[in-house]
Amino acid sequence: DNESAFNLLYCIAFALMDHLWLAMHASYMDFNAVMKLTRHQLEKELLEENITRLEELPSYAHLLGNS
């Protein structure tokens, strides 16, 4: 349903942000840059025409720990 989809998308976004944060060796001063990159990556993935389920997003792998 819609609520579980929103919750899943939130979790995917948070896992992606965490992955990018660690990959960039970010500090609190880099928060805005990490958030911007997270948003850009998620928007890019959500606009892919072949994606029909949230579980098909490439960033879903970060939620599973497969990064």
PDB file of N, CA, C and O in Angstrom:
ATOM      1  N   ASP A   1       0.827  -1.186   0.000  1.00  0.00           N
ATOM      2  CA  ASP A   1       0.000   0.000   0.000  1.00  0.00           C
ATOM      3  C   ASP A   1       0.867   1.243   0.000  1.00  0.00           C
ATOM      4  O   ASP A   1       2.093   1.156   0.059  1.00  0.00           O
ATOM      5  N   ASN A   2       0.227   2.402  -0.066  1.00  0.00           N
ATOM      6  CA  ASN A   2       0.961   3.664  -0.186  1.00  0.00           C
ATOM      7  C   ASN A   2       1.826   3.964   1.026  1.00  0.00           C
ATOM      8  O   ASN A   2       2.943   4.460   0.883  1.00  0.00           O
ATOM      9  N   GLU A   3       1.320   3.669   2.217  1.00  0.00           N
ATOM     10  CA  GLU A   3       2.096   3.968   3.425  1.00  0.00           C
ATOM     11  C   GLU A   3       3.352   3.111   3.492  1.00  0.00           C
ATOM     12  O   GLU A   3       4.422   3.613   3.835  1.00  0.00           O
ATOM     13  N   SER A   4       3.241   1.850   3.174  1.00  0.00           N
ATOM     14  CA  SER A   4       4.429   0.998   3.221  1.00  0.00           C
ATOM     15  C   SER A   4       5.413   1.380   2.117  1.00  0.00           C
ATOM     16  O   SER A   4       6.624   1.250   2.298  1.00  0.00           O
ATOM     17  N   ALA A   5       4.905   1.852   0.974  1.00  0.00           N
ATOM     18  CA  ALA A   5       5.793   2.311  -0.100  1.00  0.00           C
ATOM     19  C   ALA A   5       6.576   3.540   0.352  1.00  0.00           C
ATOM     20  O   ALA A   5       7.776   3.643   0.096  1.00  0.00           O
ATOM     21  N   PHE A   6       5.897   4.472   1.023  1.00  0.00           N
ATOM     22  CA  PHE A   6       6.586   5.659   1.530  1.00  0.00           C
ATOM     23  C   PHE A   6       7.647   5.257   2.550  1.00  0.00           C
ATOM     24  O   PHE A   6       8.768   5.763   2.513  1.00  0.00           O
ATOM     25  N   ASN A   7       7.297   4.351   3.455  1.00  0.00           N
ATOM     26  CA  ASN A   7       8.252   3.900   4.469  1.00  0.00           C
ATOM     27  C   ASN A   7       9.456   3.230   3.829  1.00  0.00           C
ATOM     28  O   ASN A   7      10.590   3.455   4.254  1.00  0.00           O
ATOM     29  N   LEU A   8       9.222   2.409   2.811  1.00  0.00           N
ATOM     30  CA  LEU A   8      10.323   1.738   2.127  1.00  0.00           C
ATOM     31  C   LEU A   8      11.208   2.753   1.414  1.00  0.00           C
ATOM     32  O   LEU A   8      12.433   2.652   1.475  1.00  0.00           O
ATOM     33  N   LEU A   9      10.606   3.727   0.742  1.00  0.00           N
ATOM     34  CA  LEU A   9      11.392   4.754   0.055  1.00  0.00           C
ATOM     35  C   LEU A   9      12.223   5.557   1.048  1.00  0.00           C
ATOM     36  O   LEU A   9      13.376   5.884   0.767  1.00  0.00           O
ATOM     37  N   TYR A  10      11.653   5.875   2.199  1.00  0.00           N
ATOM     38  CA  TYR A  10      12.395   6.579   3.249  1.00  0.00           C
ATOM     39  C   TYR A  10      13.609   5.756   3.677  1.00  0.00           C
ATOM     40  O   TYR A  10      14.707   6.295   3.812  1.00  0.00           O
ATOM     41  N   CYS A  11      13.418   4.467   3.888  1.00  0.00           N
ATOM     42  CA  CYS A  11      14.521   3.601   4.317  1.00  0.00           C
ATOM     43  C   CYS A  11      15.594   3.493   3.240  1.00  0.00           C
ATOM     44  O   CYS A  11      16.786   3.493   3.550  1.00  0.00           O
ATOM     45  N   ILE A  12      15.181   3.399   1.980  1.00  0.00           N
ATOM     46  CA  ILE A  12      16.137   3.351   0.872  1.00  0.00           C
ATOM     47  C   ILE A  12      16.941   4.648   0.828  1.00  0.00           C
ATOM     48  O   ILE A  12      18.161   4.619   0.671  1.00  0.00           O
ATOM     49  N   ALA A  13      16.263   5.778   0.966  1.00  0.00           N
ATOM     50  CA  ALA A  13      16.942   7.079   0.930  1.00  0.00           C
ATOM     51  C   ALA A  13      17.942   7.203   2.072  1.00  0.00           C
ATOM     52  O   ALA A  13      19.055   7.692   1.876  1.00  0.00           O
ATOM     53  N   PHE A  14      17.554   6.766   3.252  1.00  0.00           N
ATOM     54  CA  PHE A  14      18.451   6.859   4.403  1.00  0.00           C
ATOM     55  C   PHE A  14      19.661   5.948   4.225  1.00  0.00           C
ATOM     56  O   PHE A  14      20.783   6.343   4.540  1.00  0.00           O
ATOM     57  N   ALA A  15      19.444   4.731   3.722  1.00  0.00           N
ATOM     58  CA  ALA A  15      20.556   3.801   3.488  1.00  0.00           C
ATOM     59  C   ALA A  15      21.497   4.344   2.420  1.00  0.00           C
ATOM     60  O   ALA A  15      22.715   4.208   2.541  1.00  0.00           O
ATOM     61  N   LEU A  16      20.945   4.958   1.374  1.00  0.00           N
ATOM     62  CA  LEU A  16      21.773   5.563   0.330  1.00  0.00           C
ATOM     63  C   LEU A  16      22.573   6.723   0.899  1.00  0.00           C
ATOM     64  O   LEU A  16      23.765   6.850   0.620  1.00  0.00           O
ATOM     65  N   MET A  17      21.930   7.571   1.695  1.00  0.00           N
ATOM     66  CA  MET A  17      22.635   8.697   2.298  1.00  0.00           C
ATOM     67  C   MET A  17      23.783   8.199   3.179  1.00  0.00           C
ATOM     68  O   MET A  17      24.878   8.759   3.143  1.00  0.00           O
ATOM     69  N   ASP A  18      23.542   7.168   3.956  1.00  0.00           N
ATOM     70  CA  ASP A  18      24.586   6.601   4.807  1.00  0.00           C
ATOM     71  C   ASP A  18      25.733   6.060   3.964  1.00  0.00           C
ATOM     72  O   ASP A  18      26.901   6.272   4.289  1.00  0.00           O
ATOM     73  N   HIS A  19      25.404   5.363   2.886  1.00  0.00           N
ATOM     74  CA  HIS A  19      26.435   4.822   1.992  1.00  0.00           C
ATOM     75  C   HIS A  19      27.285   5.951   1.401  1.00  0.00           C
ATOM     76  O   HIS A  19      28.513   5.873   1.394  1.00  0.00           O
ATOM     77  N   LEU A  20      26.625   6.995   0.910  1.00  0.00           N
ATOM     78  CA  LEU A  20      27.355   8.117   0.321  1.00  0.00           C
ATOM     79  C   LEU A  20      28.186   8.850   1.365  1.00  0.00           C
ATOM     80  O   LEU A  20      29.309   9.270   1.085  1.00  0.00           O
ATOM     81  N   TRP A  21      27.642   9.003   2.556  1.00  0.00           N
ATOM     82  CA  TRP A  21      28.350   9.673   3.653  1.00  0.00           C
ATOM     83  C   TRP A  21      29.673   8.960   3.934  1.00  0.00           C
ATOM     84  O   TRP A  21      30.724   9.590   4.043  1.00  0.00           O
ATOM     85  N   LEU A  22      29.598   7.653   4.046  1.00  0.00           N
ATOM     86  CA  LEU A  22      30.804   6.873   4.339  1.00  0.00           C
ATOM     87  C   LEU A  22      31.761   6.866   3.153  1.00  0.00           C
ATOM     88  O   LEU A  22      32.974   6.968   3.336  1.00  0.00           O
ATOM     89  N   ALA A  23      31.229   6.746   1.946  1.00  0.00           N
ATOM     90  CA  ALA A  23      32.072   6.719   0.748  1.00  0.00           C
ATOM     91  C   ALA A  23      32.802   8.040   0.537  1.00  0.00           C
ATOM     92  O   ALA A  23      33.920   8.065   0.021  1.00  0.00           O
ATOM     93  N   MET A  24      32.162   9.141   0.940  1.00  0.00           N
ATOM     94  CA  MET A  24      32.757  10.467   0.773  1.00  0.00           C
ATOM     95  C   MET A  24      33.609  10.875   1.973  1.00  0.00           C
ATOM     96  O   MET A  24      34.205  11.952   1.971  1.00  0.00           O
ATOM     97  N   HIS A  25      33.670  10.025   2.993  1.00  0.00           N
ATOM     98  CA  HIS A  25      34.372  10.365   4.241  1.00  0.00           C
ATOM     99  C   HIS A  25      33.907  11.738   4.728  1.00  0.00           C
ATOM    100  O   HIS A  25      34.712  12.596   5.089  1.00  0.00           O
ATOM    101  N   ALA A  26      32.593  11.917   4.728  1.00  0.00           N
ATOM    102  CA  ALA A  26      31.995  13.221   5.014  1.00  0.00           C
ATOM    103  C   ALA A  26      32.051  13.563   6.500  1.00  0.00           C
ATOM    104  O   ALA A  26      32.081  12.687   7.364  1.00  0.00           O
ATOM    105  N   SER A  27      32.063  14.852   6.759  1.00  0.00           N
ATOM    106  CA  SER A  27      31.917  15.374   8.115  1.00  0.00           C
ATOM    107  C   SER A  27      30.614  16.173   8.142  1.00  0.00           C
ATOM    108  O   SER A  27      29.932  16.289   7.124  1.00  0.00           O
ATOM    109  N   TYR A  28      30.274  16.717   9.294  1.00  0.00           N
ATOM    110  CA  TYR A  28      29.021  17.476   9.384  1.00  0.00           C
ATOM    111  C   TYR A  28      29.008  18.670   8.430  1.00  0.00           C
ATOM    112  O   TYR A  28      27.941  19.139   8.034  1.00  0.00           O
ATOM    113  N   MET A  29      30.174  19.153   8.067  1.00  0.00           N
ATOM    114  CA  MET A  29      30.254  20.274   7.127  1.00  0.00           C
ATOM    115  C   MET A  29      29.838  19.863   5.714  1.00  0.00           C
ATOM    116  O   MET A  29      29.513  20.718   4.890  1.00  0.00           O
ATOM    117  N   ASP A  30      29.847  18.571   5.434  1.00  0.00           N
ATOM    118  CA  ASP A  30      29.499  18.056   4.111  1.00  0.00           C
ATOM    119  C   ASP A  30      28.040  17.614   4.005  1.00  0.00           C
ATOM    120  O   ASP A  30      27.629  17.071   2.979  1.00  0.00           O
ATOM    121  N   PHE A  31      27.265  17.841   5.053  1.00  0.00           N
ATOM    122  CA  PHE A  31      25.891  17.339   5.084  1.00  0.00           C
ATOM    123  C   PHE A  31      25.081  17.773   3.862  1.00  0.00           C
ATOM    124  O   PHE A  31      24.418  16.945   3.238  1.00  0.00           O
ATOM    125  N   ASN A  32      25.128  19.052   3.518  1.00  0.00           N
ATOM    126  CA  ASN A  32      24.342  19.544   2.377  1.00  0.00           C
ATOM    127  C   ASN A  32      24.775  18.899   1.068  1.00  0.00           C
ATOM    128  O   ASN A  32      23.935  18.586   0.225  1.00  0.00           O
ATOM    129  N   ALA A  33      26.068  18.698   0.892  1.00  0.00           N
ATOM    130  CA  ALA A  33      26.563  18.060  -0.332  1.00  0.00           C
ATOM    131  C   ALA A  33      26.096  16.608  -0.417  1.00  0.00           C
ATOM    132  O   ALA A  33      25.713  16.138  -1.488  1.00  0.00           O
ATOM    133  N   VAL A  34      26.128  15.905   0.704  1.00  0.00           N
ATOM    134  CA  VAL A  34      25.678  14.511   0.727  1.00  0.00           C
ATOM    135  C   VAL A  34      24.178  14.441   0.457  1.00  0.00           C
ATOM    136  O   VAL A  34      23.724  13.576  -0.293  1.00  0.00           O
ATOM    137  N   MET A  35      23.411  15.335   1.057  1.00  0.00           N
ATOM    138  CA  MET A  35      21.964  15.351   0.827  1.00  0.00           C
ATOM    139  C   MET A  35      21.640  15.652  -0.637  1.00  0.00           C
ATOM    140  O   MET A  35      20.741  15.044  -1.218  1.00  0.00           O
ATOM    141  N   LYS A  36      22.369  16.584  -1.222  1.00  0.00           N
ATOM    142  CA  LYS A  36      22.145  16.934  -2.624  1.00  0.00           C
ATOM    143  C   LYS A  36      22.450  15.744  -3.530  1.00  0.00           C
ATOM    144  O   LYS A  36      21.694  15.459  -4.459  1.00  0.00           O
ATOM    145  N   LEU A  37      23.544  15.056  -3.266  1.00  0.00           N
ATOM    146  CA  LEU A  37      23.911  13.889  -4.060  1.00  0.00           C
ATOM    147  C   LEU A  37      22.905  12.753  -3.869  1.00  0.00           C
ATOM    148  O   LEU A  37      22.565  12.057  -4.826  1.00  0.00           O
ATOM    149  N   THR A  38      22.435  12.567  -2.645  1.00  0.00           N
ATOM    150  CA  THR A  38      21.423  11.548  -2.363  1.00  0.00           C
ATOM    151  C   THR A  38      20.153  11.837  -3.154  1.00  0.00           C
ATOM    152  O   THR A  38      19.588  10.946  -3.788  1.00  0.00           O
ATOM    153  N   ARG A  39      19.715  13.076  -3.113  1.00  0.00           N
ATOM    154  CA  ARG A  39      18.501  13.464  -3.847  1.00  0.00           C
ATOM    155  C   ARG A  39      18.680  13.250  -5.341  1.00  0.00           C
ATOM    156  O   ARG A  39      17.796  12.707  -6.003  1.00  0.00           O
ATOM    157  N   HIS A  40      19.819  13.676  -5.873  1.00  0.00           N
ATOM    158  CA  HIS A  40      20.086  13.533  -7.304  1.00  0.00           C
ATOM    159  C   HIS A  40      20.063  12.055  -7.707  1.00  0.00           C
ATOM    160  O   HIS A  40      19.461  11.694  -8.718  1.00  0.00           O
ATOM    161  N   GLN A  41      20.711  11.213  -6.923  1.00  0.00           N
ATOM    162  CA  GLN A  41      20.778   9.784  -7.239  1.00  0.00           C
ATOM    163  C   GLN A  41      19.386   9.149  -7.199  1.00  0.00           C
ATOM    164  O   GLN A  41      19.027   8.387  -8.097  1.00  0.00           O
ATOM    165  N   LEU A  42      18.610   9.457  -6.172  1.00  0.00           N
ATOM    166  CA  LEU A  42      17.259   8.886  -6.068  1.00  0.00           C
ATOM    167  C   LEU A  42      16.357   9.374  -7.202  1.00  0.00           C
ATOM    168  O   LEU A  42      15.596   8.589  -7.768  1.00  0.00           O
ATOM    169  N   GLU A  43      16.437  10.649  -7.531  1.00  0.00           N
ATOM    170  CA  GLU A  43      15.628  11.175  -8.635  1.00  0.00           C
ATOM    171  C   GLU A  43      15.990  10.478  -9.937  1.00  0.00           C
ATOM    172  O   GLU A  43      15.110  10.120 -10.720  1.00  0.00           O
ATOM    173  N   LYS A  44      17.273  10.287 -10.168  1.00  0.00           N
ATOM    174  CA  LYS A  44      17.741   9.605 -11.378  1.00  0.00           C
ATOM    175  C   LYS A  44      17.182   8.186 -11.444  1.00  0.00           C
ATOM    176  O   LYS A  44      16.698   7.755 -12.490  1.00  0.00           O
ATOM    177  N   GLU A  45      17.248   7.467 -10.336  1.00  0.00           N
ATOM    178  CA  GLU A  45      16.760   6.092 -10.307  1.00  0.00           C
ATOM    179  C   GLU A  45      15.242   6.030 -10.468  1.00  0.00           C
ATOM    180  O   GLU A  45      14.733   5.153 -11.165  1.00  0.00           O
ATOM    181  N   LEU A  46      14.520   6.942  -9.836  1.00  0.00           N
ATOM    182  CA  LEU A  46      13.057   6.932  -9.915  1.00  0.00           C
ATOM    183  C   LEU A  46      12.544   7.295 -11.307  1.00  0.00           C
ATOM    184  O   LEU A  46      11.417   6.948 -11.661  1.00  0.00           O
ATOM    185  N   LEU A  47      13.352   7.983 -12.087  1.00  0.00           N
ATOM    186  CA  LEU A  47      12.956   8.353 -13.444  1.00  0.00           C
ATOM    187  C   LEU A  47      13.267   7.276 -14.479  1.00  0.00           C
ATOM    188  O   LEU A  47      12.866   7.399 -15.636  1.00  0.00           O
ATOM    189  N   GLU A  48      13.969   6.230 -14.079  1.00  0.00           N
ATOM    190  CA  GLU A  48      14.266   5.143 -15.012  1.00  0.00           C
ATOM    191  C   GLU A  48      12.964   4.462 -15.413  1.00  0.00           C
ATOM    192  O   GLU A  48      12.153   4.102 -14.560  1.00  0.00           O
ATOM    193  N   GLU A  49      12.773   4.290 -16.708  1.00  0.00           N
ATOM    194  CA  GLU A  49      11.511   3.755 -17.217  1.00  0.00           C
ATOM    195  C   GLU A  49      11.287   2.288 -16.862  1.00  0.00           C
ATOM    196  O   GLU A  49      10.142   1.849 -16.751  1.00  0.00           O
ATOM    197  N   ASN A  50      12.350   1.536 -16.684  1.00  0.00           N
ATOM    198  CA  ASN A  50      12.193   0.101 -16.430  1.00  0.00           C
ATOM    199  C   ASN A  50      11.954  -0.220 -14.953  1.00  0.00           C
ATOM    200  O   ASN A  50      11.810  -1.391 -14.601  1.00  0.00           O
ATOM    201  N   ILE A  51      11.910   0.776 -14.094  1.00  0.00           N
ATOM    202  CA  ILE A  51      11.660   0.566 -12.665  1.00  0.00           C
ATOM    203  C   ILE A  51      10.149   0.600 -12.422  1.00  0.00           C
ATOM    204  O   ILE A  51       9.491   1.604 -12.691  1.00  0.00           O
ATOM    205  N   THR A  52       9.614  -0.501 -11.913  1.00  0.00           N
ATOM    206  CA  THR A  52       8.180  -0.554 -11.616  1.00  0.00           C
ATOM    207  C   THR A  52       7.904  -0.795 -10.137  1.00  0.00           C
ATOM    208  O   THR A  52       6.775  -0.624  -9.677  1.00  0.00           O
ATOM    209  N   ARG A  53       8.933  -1.193  -9.393  1.00  0.00           N
ATOM    210  CA  ARG A  53       8.794  -1.444  -7.958  1.00  0.00           C
ATOM    211  C   ARG A  53      10.002  -0.838  -7.252  1.00  0.00           C
ATOM    212  O   ARG A  53      11.091  -0.777  -7.823  1.00  0.00           O
ATOM    213  N   LEU A  54       9.814  -0.395  -6.023  1.00  0.00           N
ATOM    214  CA  LEU A  54      10.921   0.199  -5.268  1.00  0.00           C
ATOM    215  C   LEU A  54      12.062  -0.790  -5.079  1.00  0.00           C
ATOM    216  O   LEU A  54      13.225  -0.391  -5.019  1.00  0.00           O
ATOM    217  N   GLU A  55      11.743  -2.060  -4.985  1.00  0.00           N
ATOM    218  CA  GLU A  55      12.769  -3.082  -4.796  1.00  0.00           C
ATOM    219  C   GLU A  55      13.688  -3.214  -6.008  1.00  0.00           C
ATOM    220  O   GLU A  55      14.746  -3.837  -5.914  1.00  0.00           O
ATOM    221  N   GLU A  56      13.300  -2.638  -7.140  1.00  0.00           N
ATOM    222  CA  GLU A  56      14.112  -2.673  -8.356  1.00  0.00           C
ATOM    223  C   GLU A  56      15.095  -1.507  -8.444  1.00  0.00           C
ATOM    224  O   GLU A  56      15.953  -1.489  -9.326  1.00  0.00           O
ATOM    225  N   LEU A  57      14.980  -0.542  -7.547  1.00  0.00           N
ATOM    226  CA  LEU A  57      15.916   0.587  -7.546  1.00  0.00           C
ATOM    227  C   LEU A  57      17.322   0.083  -7.236  1.00  0.00           C
ATOM    228  O   LEU A  57      17.492  -0.747  -6.343  1.00  0.00           O
ATOM    229  N   PRO A  58      18.326   0.565  -7.951  1.00  0.00           N
ATOM    230  CA  PRO A  58      19.698   0.170  -7.626  1.00  0.00           C
ATOM    231  C   PRO A  58      20.078   0.462  -6.169  1.00  0.00           C
ATOM    232  O   PRO A  58      20.839  -0.294  -5.564  1.00  0.00           O
ATOM    233  N   SER A  59      19.556   1.542  -5.614  1.00  0.00           N
ATOM    234  CA  SER A  59      19.883   1.908  -4.230  1.00  0.00           C
ATOM    235  C   SER A  59      19.252   0.980  -3.201  1.00  0.00           C
ATOM    236  O   SER A  59      19.628   1.021  -2.030  1.00  0.00           O
ATOM    237  N   TYR A  60      18.310   0.153  -3.610  1.00  0.00           N
ATOM    238  CA  TYR A  60      17.690  -0.813  -2.694  1.00  0.00           C
ATOM    239  C   TYR A  60      18.755  -1.752  -2.123  1.00  0.00           C
ATOM    240  O   TYR A  60      18.616  -2.238  -1.001  1.00  0.00           O
ATOM    241  N   ALA A  61      19.804  -2.005  -2.886  1.00  0.00           N
ATOM    242  CA  ALA A  61      20.892  -2.882  -2.428  1.00  0.00           C
ATOM    243  C   ALA A  61      21.549  -2.343  -1.164  1.00  0.00           C
ATOM    244  O   ALA A  61      22.005  -3.127  -0.331  1.00  0.00           O
ATOM    245  N   HIS A  62      21.610  -1.028  -1.002  1.00  0.00           N
ATOM    246  CA  HIS A  62      22.205  -0.442   0.203  1.00  0.00           C
ATOM    247  C   HIS A  62      21.368  -0.762   1.437  1.00  0.00           C
ATOM    248  O   HIS A  62      21.900  -0.914   2.537  1.00  0.00           O
ATOM    249  N   LEU A  63      20.071  -0.860   1.246  1.00  0.00           N
ATOM    250  CA  LEU A  63      19.180  -1.199   2.352  1.00  0.00           C
ATOM    251  C   LEU A  63      19.433  -2.626   2.823  1.00  0.00           C
ATOM    252  O   LEU A  63      19.293  -2.936   4.006  1.00  0.00           O
ATOM    253  N   LEU A  64      19.805  -3.487   1.888  1.00  0.00           N
ATOM    254  CA  LEU A  64      20.083  -4.889   2.209  1.00  0.00           C
ATOM    255  C   LEU A  64      21.516  -5.107   2.674  1.00  0.00           C
ATOM    256  O   LEU A  64      21.884  -6.203   3.099  1.00  0.00           O
ATOM    257  N   GLY A  65      22.320  -4.050   2.588  1.00  0.00           N
ATOM    258  CA  GLY A  65      23.723  -4.171   2.973  1.00  0.00           C
ATOM    259  C   GLY A  65      24.598  -4.707   1.859  1.00  0.00           C
ATOM    260  O   GLY A  65      25.724  -5.135   2.110  1.00  0.00           O
ATOM    261  N   ASN A  66      24.096  -4.690   0.627  1.00  0.00           N
ATOM    262  CA  ASN A  66      24.844  -5.184  -0.534  1.00  0.00           C
ATOM    263  C   ASN A  66      25.416  -4.021  -1.333  1.00  0.00           C
ATOM    264  O   ASN A  66      25.113  -3.868  -2.516  1.00  0.00           O
ATOM    265  N   SER A  67      26.235  -3.209  -0.694  1.00  0.00           N
ATOM    266  CA  SER A  67      26.738  -2.043  -1.421  1.00  0.00           C
ATOM    267  C   SER A  67      28.122  -2.232  -1.939  1.00  0.00           C
ATOM    268  O   SER A  67      28.673  -1.331  -2.572  1.00  0.00           O
TER     269      SER A  67
END
